[in-house]
């Protein structure tokens, strides 16, 4: 699998940095490449947008992300995904100001857009 195989949009389900691994959010993750073949990531979760940049090697995708919260603070973190195949990413993440006792988790499945919509 190459970095080019990961480009596209994924449906995501995840949980925040809390004790329970219960699903607390759903959204879309879109991966693209910049001119240097680095990953550009964009998460859309409800009306919340997060952006990140990262790299890929040996079926591992690492993305440094950031977002502005409602209180206008900038939050930063890192997400790490094991690329099961080009359609499934299984990951965990942590924010600088998140609960250090726990990791967030995220499971991503490629959204197939190759068909016609009726």
C-alpha positions, 0 to 999 in steps of 0.5 A: 500500500502507498500513500496515494492509496489513502487519498479520499474520504472516510466515515469516522466514529470515535470517542474522546479522551475519557474513560469509556470507549463508547462512541461519542462522535461521528463525522468525515475525514478527508485525506489529500496530498500536498506538493511534497506528498505529505498528508493533508487531513480535514475532519468535519464533525458536526459543524466543527472542523479540524485540520492536520498534516502528516506522513505515512510509512509501513502502514502507519499514518501519523497526523498532527492536528489543530482546531479552534474551539468555541472559546477561541483557544487553539488546541493541538494533538496527534492522531495515529492510524494503523492502515488495515487496508486502503479502506479501513483505518484504525486509530487513536489520538491525544490532545495536549490539553486532553485527559492524560490518563486516556486516549481518544479512539477513531475508526475510519471506513472509506466512503465509496463515491464511484457509483451513480447517485439516484 
